[in-house]
Amino acid sequence: MWFFSYLIFRFKASNLHGTHSPFVYELAKYCVFNPQWKRHQKVLFKRTGIKIITEIFYESLQEFLKINNHKMKQETVSLSKNETTLFSEKVLILQNKTDEMLLFTKNVHLNRSLWNREIQTKKLIVIDFFFWGILIKRKQKSQLFLLKVF
C-alpha cells in the first residue's frame, strides 16, 4: 500500500535544485546527492535495503553537522506502530524549544497519516524524504521540503 503513497510523493517532491534554503540545500547535497549514495540506491525496495540506506543517511547527517559546526541537539525516533506517542511527544518538545534542535524520524512511510498531521500544525523546518524525515527547530521561518532521493 505504501507504494501508491510513494508514487504520489514522487509526483509532488522536487530534487536538489528545487530547494530554496541554503541550509537544506547543503544538507541534501552532502548527505544524499553524493557518489556514495548512488552506490546504495539500487537496494531501495527491499525491506533491509531501506534500513541500510537510512543508516547511511543518518551517518552522513552526523558528519554534515559536525563538519559545519552545527551544535544543535539531535534525537532519533521511529514511526513504527508502537512509538507513535513517543513521536508526538518529541515533536511537541521540539516545537517548545528555544534553541536549535534536530529530530531524525525513521519509518515515516509506515505511519504517513500521523507524520502529515504533526508537520501540518507545527512551526518547524520539515525535510521529508518519504522513508525518513527531519524536523528542525531553527530561527528561520517554518518550511516544508519534499525531496525525492530515489
Secondary structure as UniProt FT lines:
FT   HELIX           2..12
FT   HELIX           16..18
FT   HELIX           22..31
FT   HELIX           35..40
FT   HELIX           41..43
FT   TURN            44..45
FT   HELIX           47..67
FT   TURN            68..69
FT   STRAND          73..78
FT   HELIX           81..83
FT   HELIX           84..96
FT   STRAND          101..106
FT   HELIX           108..111
FT   HELIX           112..121
FT   STRAND          125..128
FT   STRAND          132..137
FT   STRAND          143..147
//
